[in-house]
Amino acid sequence: MKPTQRRQLVKLAAGAMAASVMPSWVSAQSAYPNRPIKLVIPFAPGGPTDIFGRLFGVRLAELLGQPVVPENRAGAGSNIGMDSVAKAAPDGYTLAFGTGSIPTAAALTKMPYDPRKDIEAIALLGIVPLVMLGAPNMPSTAAGLIEQIKKTPGKYSFGSAGIGTTTHLAGEMLKLKAGLDIVHVPYRGSGPALQETAAGRQAFLFETITASKGLYSSGKLQLLAVGTKNRVAMLPDVPTLAEIGVSGMAGYTWNILFAPAQTPRAIIDRLNKASNQILSEPSFVKHMADLATEAVSNSTPESARAFLLEELDTWANVVKQAGVKGE
């Protein structure tokens, strides 16, 4: 055997040995996906996040040619489900349908995983606006309600679905930005908070459109403003808080598709491309609108990560400035 042939055989053998000790997910990248994908939804079945996640999973499966199997892993403000994904193999076969509960949980509790290091953002999928709802015995505009609260410091309170929820921290953010002297009253869920505010026992609260629509449509609560930076398509006549002089509000939650950190970039890009295709389809956008969620169809992994980091900083600052303590 010639020396050049011997060297070539040695190189081939070394390559084969390296491949044999590589994690299976590395060598299988080019074939991704070649088996079912698990989509962890870190909430109980039946809610808007679960419905959206399952609809998204069905369409993702059609585009990728492999089943996408939803798995509900609820608890600890989404920490249980998200932690399971953060600790999964970074092979693209375990994904998470994350929400705005991640930065609020990170601001208030000791996390079992690090959302800055242990999960990889694939795409920002949707924004879920919160609306500001006034009690029937309060002024009929957001500006009027804020003015009345300022006239009598310490007299009024606002409700929420519980300590550390997005609805709670949106109220704390308004309190800080508008300079309100008002007390927070937490309830065990959105239902009781909405009913108590409709009964006039709280001045206002923030809630999702889906949870509150029945009450404001029937006139039992006053729909005053949206918490997002811009007006929302589903409520074009409802002003933002910025329009009445309260700038910098972040009254919304969101959905991001996540993978474990160190998932190969080729897999991240494949999933990002599929996600953007889904969110540009009129029929799917209509499904999202029915869930009071605004589609984001041009997200990149970089923009999704930047969005997550900004959210983590925003809510950590609100919690610190407002002196909020977790339960």
Secondary structure as a PSIPRED ss2 file (coil, helix, strand):
# PSIPRED VFORMAT (PSIPRED V4.0)

   1 M C   1.000  0.000  0.000
   2 K C   1.000  0.000  0.000
   3 P H   0.000  1.000  0.000
   4 T H   0.000  1.000  0.000
   5 Q H   0.000  1.000  0.000
   6 R H   0.000  1.000  0.000
   7 R H   0.000  1.000  0.000
   8 Q H   0.000  1.000  0.000
   9 L H   0.000  1.000  0.000
  10 V H   0.000  1.000  0.000
  11 K H   0.000  1.000  0.000
  12 L H   0.000  1.000  0.000
  13 A H   0.000  1.000  0.000
  14 A H   0.000  1.000  0.000
  15 G H   0.000  1.000  0.000
  16 A H   0.000  1.000  0.000
  17 M H   0.000  1.000  0.000
  18 A H   0.000  1.000  0.000
  19 A H   0.000  1.000  0.000
  20 S H   0.000  1.000  0.000
  21 V H   0.000  1.000  0.000
  22 M C   1.000  0.000  0.000
  23 P C   1.000  0.000  0.000
  24 S H   0.000  1.000  0.000
  25 W H   0.000  1.000  0.000
  26 V H   0.000  1.000  0.000
  27 S H   0.000  1.000  0.000
  28 A C   1.000  0.000  0.000
  29 Q H   0.000  1.000  0.000
  30 S H   0.000  1.000  0.000
  31 A H   0.000  1.000  0.000
  32 Y C   1.000  0.000  0.000
  33 P C   1.000  0.000  0.000
  34 N C   1.000  0.000  0.000
  35 R C   1.000  0.000  0.000
  36 P C   1.000  0.000  0.000
  37 I E   0.000  0.000  1.000
  38 K E   0.000  0.000  1.000
  39 L E   0.000  0.000  1.000
  40 V E   0.000  0.000  1.000
  41 I E   0.000  0.000  1.000
  42 P C   1.000  0.000  0.000
  43 F C   1.000  0.000  0.000
  44 A C   1.000  0.000  0.000
  45 P C   1.000  0.000  0.000
  46 G C   1.000  0.000  0.000
  47 G C   1.000  0.000  0.000
  48 P H   0.000  1.000  0.000
  49 T H   0.000  1.000  0.000
  50 D H   0.000  1.000  0.000
  51 I H   0.000  1.000  0.000
  52 F H   0.000  1.000  0.000
  53 G H   0.000  1.000  0.000
  54 R H   0.000  1.000  0.000
  55 L H   0.000  1.000  0.000
  56 F H   0.000  1.000  0.000
  57 G H   0.000  1.000  0.000
  58 V H   0.000  1.000  0.000
  59 R H   0.000  1.000  0.000
  60 L H   0.000  1.000  0.000
  61 A H   0.000  1.000  0.000
  62 E H   0.000  1.000  0.000
  63 L H   0.000  1.000  0.000
  64 L H   0.000  1.000  0.000
  65 G C   1.000  0.000  0.000
  66 Q C   1.000  0.000  0.000
  67 P C   1.000  0.000  0.000
  68 V E   0.000  0.000  1.000
  69 V E   0.000  0.000  1.000
  70 P E   0.000  0.000  1.000
  71 E E   0.000  0.000  1.000
  72 N E   0.000  0.000  1.000
  73 R C   1.000  0.000  0.000
  74 A C   1.000  0.000  0.000
  75 G C   1.000  0.000  0.000
  76 A H   0.000  1.000  0.000
  77 G H   0.000  1.000  0.000
  78 S H   0.000  1.000  0.000
  79 N H   0.000  1.000  0.000
  80 I H   0.000  1.000  0.000
  81 G H   0.000  1.000  0.000
  82 M H   0.000  1.000  0.000
  83 D H   0.000  1.000  0.000
  84 S H   0.000  1.000  0.000
  85 V H   0.000  1.000  0.000
  86 A H   0.000  1.000  0.000
  87 K C   1.000  0.000  0.000
  88 A C   1.000  0.000  0.000
  89 A C   1.000  0.000  0.000
  90 P C   1.000  0.000  0.000
  91 D C   1.000  0.000  0.000
  92 G C   1.000  0.000  0.000
  93 Y C   1.000  0.000  0.000
  94 T E   0.000  0.000  1.000
  95 L E   0.000  0.000  1.000
  96 A E   0.000  0.000  1.000
  97 F E   0.000  0.000  1.000
  98 G E   0.000  0.000  1.000
  99 T E   0.000  0.000  1.000
 100 G C   1.000  0.000  0.000
 101 S H   0.000  1.000  0.000
 102 I H   0.000  1.000  0.000
 103 P H   0.000  1.000  0.000
 104 T H   0.000  1.000  0.000
 105 A H   0.000  1.000  0.000
 106 A H   0.000  1.000  0.000
 107 A H   0.000  1.000  0.000
 108 L H   0.000  1.000  0.000
 109 T C   1.000  0.000  0.000
 110 K C   1.000  0.000  0.000
 111 M C   1.000  0.000  0.000
 112 P C   1.000  0.000  0.000
 113 Y C   1.000  0.000  0.000
 114 D C   1.000  0.000  0.000
 115 P C   1.000  0.000  0.000
 116 R C   1.000  0.000  0.000
 117 K C   1.000  0.000  0.000
 118 D C   1.000  0.000  0.000
 119 I E   0.000  0.000  1.000
 120 E E   0.000  0.000  1.000
 121 A E   0.000  0.000  1.000
 122 I E   0.000  0.000  1.000
 123 A E   0.000  0.000  1.000
 124 L E   0.000  0.000  1.000
 125 L E   0.000  0.000  1.000
 126 G E   0.000  0.000  1.000
 127 I E   0.000  0.000  1.000
 128 V E   0.000  0.000  1.000
 129 P E   0.000  0.000  1.000
 130 L E   0.000  0.000  1.000
 131 V E   0.000  0.000  1.000
 132 M E   0.000  0.000  1.000
 133 L E   0.000  0.000  1.000
 134 G E   0.000  0.000  1.000
 135 A C   1.000  0.000  0.000
 136 P C   1.000  0.000  0.000
 137 N C   1.000  0.000  0.000
 138 M C   1.000  0.000  0.000
 139 P C   1.000  0.000  0.000
 140 S C   1.000  0.000  0.000
 141 T C   1.000  0.000  0.000
 142 A H   0.000  1.000  0.000
 143 A H   0.000  1.000  0.000
 144 G H   0.000  1.000  0.000
 145 L H   0.000  1.000  0.000
 146 I H   0.000  1.000  0.000
 147 E H   0.000  1.000  0.000
 148 Q H   0.000  1.000  0.000
 149 I H   0.000  1.000  0.000
 150 K H   0.000  1.000  0.000
 151 K H   0.000  1.000  0.000
 152 T C   1.000  0.000  0.000
 153 P C   1.000  0.000  0.000
 154 G C   1.000  0.000  0.000
 155 K C   1.000  0.000  0.000
 156 Y C   1.000  0.000  0.000
 157 S E   0.000  0.000  1.000
 158 F E   0.000  0.000  1.000
 159 G E   0.000  0.000  1.000
 160 S E   0.000  0.000  1.000
 161 A C   1.000  0.000  0.000
 162 G C   1.000  0.000  0.000
 163 I C   1.000  0.000  0.000
 164 G C   1.000  0.000  0.000
 165 T C   1.000  0.000  0.000
 166 T H   0.000  1.000  0.000
 167 T H   0.000  1.000  0.000
 168 H H   0.000  1.000  0.000
 169 L H   0.000  1.000  0.000
 170 A H   0.000  1.000  0.000
 171 G H   0.000  1.000  0.000
 172 E H   0.000  1.000  0.000
 173 M H   0.000  1.000  0.000
 174 L H   0.000  1.000  0.000
 175 K H   0.000  1.000  0.000
 176 L H   0.000  1.000  0.000
 177 K H   0.000  1.000  0.000
 178 A H   0.000  1.000  0.000
 179 G C   1.000  0.000  0.000
 180 L C   1.000  0.000  0.000
 181 D C   1.000  0.000  0.000
 182 I C   1.000  0.000  0.000
 183 V E   0.000  0.000  1.000
 184 H E   0.000  0.000  1.000
 185 V E   0.000  0.000  1.000
 186 P E   0.000  0.000  1.000
 187 Y C   1.000  0.000  0.000
 188 R C   1.000  0.000  0.000
 189 G C   1.000  0.000  0.000
 190 S H   0.000  1.000  0.000
 191 G H   0.000  1.000  0.000
 192 P H   0.000  1.000  0.000
 193 A H   0.000  1.000  0.000
 194 L H   0.000  1.000  0.000
 195 Q H   0.000  1.000  0.000
 196 E H   0.000  1.000  0.000
 197 T H   0.000  1.000  0.000
 198 A H   0.000  1.000  0.000
 199 A C   1.000  0.000  0.000
 200 G C   1.000  0.000  0.000
 201 R C   1.000  0.000  0.000
 202 Q C   1.000  0.000  0.000
 203 A C   1.000  0.000  0.000
 204 F E   0.000  0.000  1.000
 205 L E   0.000  0.000  1.000
 206 F E   0.000  0.000  1.000
 207 E E   0.000  0.000  1.000
 208 T E   0.000  0.000  1.000
 209 I H   0.000  1.000  0.000
 210 T H   0.000  1.000  0.000
 211 A H   0.000  1.000  0.000
 212 S H   0.000  1.000  0.000
 213 K H   0.000  1.000  0.000
 214 G H   0.000  1.000  0.000
 215 L H   0.000  1.000  0.000
 216 Y H   0.000  1.000  0.000
 217 S H   0.000  1.000  0.000
 218 S C   1.000  0.000  0.000
 219 G C   1.000  0.000  0.000
 220 K C   1.000  0.000  0.000
 221 L C   1.000  0.000  0.000
 222 Q E   0.000  0.000  1.000
 223 L E   0.000  0.000  1.000
 224 L E   0.000  0.000  1.000
 225 A E   0.000  0.000  1.000
 226 V E   0.000  0.000  1.000
 227 G C   1.000  0.000  0.000
 228 T C   1.000  0.000  0.000
 229 K C   1.000  0.000  0.000
 230 N C   1.000  0.000  0.000
 231 R C   1.000  0.000  0.000
 232 V C   1.000  0.000  0.000
 233 A C   1.000  0.000  0.000
 234 M C   1.000  0.000  0.000
 235 L C   1.000  0.000  0.000
 236 P C   1.000  0.000  0.000
 237 D C   1.000  0.000  0.000
 238 V C   1.000  0.000  0.000
 239 P C   1.000  0.000  0.000
 240 T E   0.000  0.000  1.000
 241 L C   1.000  0.000  0.000
 242 A H   0.000  1.000  0.000
 243 E H   0.000  1.000  0.000
 244 I H   0.000  1.000  0.000
 245 G C   1.000  0.000  0.000
 246 V C   1.000  0.000  0.000
 247 S C   1.000  0.000  0.000
 248 G C   1.000  0.000  0.000
 249 M C   1.000  0.000  0.000
 250 A C   1.000  0.000  0.000
 251 G C   1.000  0.000  0.000
 252 Y E   0.000  0.000  1.000
 253 T E   0.000  0.000  1.000
 254 W E   0.000  0.000  1.000
 255 N E   0.000  0.000  1.000
 256 I E   0.000  0.000  1.000
 257 L E   0.000  0.000  1.000
 258 F E   0.000  0.000  1.000
 259 A E   0.000  0.000  1.000
 260 P E   0.000  0.000  1.000
 261 A C   1.000  0.000  0.000
 262 Q C   1.000  0.000  0.000
 263 T C   1.000  0.000  0.000
 264 P C   1.000  0.000  0.000
 265 R H   0.000  1.000  0.000
 266 A H   0.000  1.000  0.000
 267 I H   0.000  1.000  0.000
 268 I H   0.000  1.000  0.000
 269 D H   0.000  1.000  0.000
 270 R H   0.000  1.000  0.000
 271 L H   0.000  1.000  0.000
 272 N H   0.000  1.000  0.000
 273 K H   0.000  1.000  0.000
 274 A H   0.000  1.000  0.000
 275 S H   0.000  1.000  0.000
 276 N H   0.000  1.000  0.000
 277 Q H   0.000  1.000  0.000
 278 I H   0.000  1.000  0.000
 279 L C   1.000  0.000  0.000
 280 S C   1.000  0.000  0.000
 281 E C   1.000  0.000  0.000
 282 P H   0.000  1.000  0.000
 283 S H   0.000  1.000  0.000
 284 F H   0.000  1.000  0.000
 285 V H   0.000  1.000  0.000
 286 K H   0.000  1.000  0.000
 287 H H   0.000  1.000  0.000
 288 M H   0.000  1.000  0.000
 289 A H   0.000  1.000  0.000
 290 D H   0.000  1.000  0.000
 291 L C   1.000  0.000  0.000
 292 A C   1.000  0.000  0.000
 293 T C   1.000  0.000  0.000
 294 E E   0.000  0.000  1.000
 295 A E   0.000  0.000  1.000
 296 V C   1.000  0.000  0.000
 297 S C   1.000  0.000  0.000
 298 N C   1.000  0.000  0.000
 299 S C   1.000  0.000  0.000
 300 T C   1.000  0.000  0.000
 301 P H   0.000  1.000  0.000
 302 E H   0.000  1.000  0.000
 303 S H   0.000  1.000  0.000
 304 A H   0.000  1.000  0.000
 305 R H   0.000  1.000  0.000
 306 A H   0.000  1.000  0.000
 307 F H   0.000  1.000  0.000
 308 L H   0.000  1.000  0.000
 309 L H   0.000  1.000  0.000
 310 E H   0.000  1.000  0.000
 311 E H   0.000  1.000  0.000
 312 L H   0.000  1.000  0.000
 313 D H   0.000  1.000  0.000
 314 T H   0.000  1.000  0.000
 315 W H   0.000  1.000  0.000
 316 A H   0.000  1.000  0.000
 317 N H   0.000  1.000  0.000
 318 V H   0.000  1.000  0.000
 319 V H   0.000  1.000  0.000
 320 K H   0.000  1.000  0.000
 321 Q H   0.000  1.000  0.000
 322 A H   0.000  1.000  0.000
 323 G C   1.000  0.000  0.000
 324 V C   1.000  0.000  0.000
 325 K C   1.000  0.000  0.000
 326 G C   1.000  0.000  0.000
 327 E C   1.000  0.000  0.000
